[in-house]
Amino acid sequence: MAKKSFNEKLLDSKDMPKIVEVTDPKAILRYGGTRMLIAPPLAYDEIMKKVPYGKVITSDYIRSYLAKKHGADYTCQLTAGIFINIAAHASEERKTDETPYWRMLKKDGELNEKYPGGIDGQKLRLEMEGHTIIQKGKRYFVKDYEEKLFEIND
């Protein structure tokens, strides 16, 4: 069987979105509830496409937005990370109808080393849009990213 392309993975929603009931007491305490959303890859891609030039968004913000939209307590962190990565690589694979994935930051404004082009590629694209990138140890962050956050209004 041939390996799926990133765009095929992006469009494969399976049975998502779905809300899973979590019973692990540690997880319930950590995330603040029992209802965990697993959103499809396309949900992340659609939001990432809305972020305009010069603005950024964080994975935490999108996860909170999707959880609220679907009536869940929180969104699965693991699948969110995987699906955001799929959206980024699918955009590179297409070469048209670009998703500005470089504007999507990890928690606390951190750059994502798993994007196409790695840290250097994301850093270059963000700097071209006027952002200042700072290094803390081996990690890179958008300086004052909170001031440039895009908020979803729908």
Phi, psi and omega in degrees: 000132181291145178290138179290143174285166178297325179291325175295319178296320180300320184273355182270093183275353183045238180253026181263153003286149175217151178250127181254136175277121181265134181245351180291117182303324180294317179294319179299316180293316183295318186258353173082032177166176183255349185259105182254125178274137167245105183268150180287159180305322182297331179297320179289317180300316181299319179290317180301326180291341182278344186285116184281165176311134177085353179249162176224167177216155178250156178298324178299318180297314180296319180298317178296316179300312182294320179300313180298316181300325183259006178072029178256164178281327179198172180245142180303120181293318184297308180293326178301312180299316179296314184289328175295319178295319177299316180300318180296312182290328177295322179297315179297322181294323183288318185070350175229168180050055186295139171261122182284065184300332181296342178277351179269117182253158173282181179308142178064021175080020183279144176286157185252112182292346183271354179289160175304132182086355178062201181300316183300319179294315179293318180301313181300313182294320179292319178295325177295337178264008174097006180275149175258129181256131178241148180255134175232103185067235179263002184254155181237143184223154171277123180294133178053039183302331182301328181287345184244015182291137175270133178249133181280124178239097176212000000 
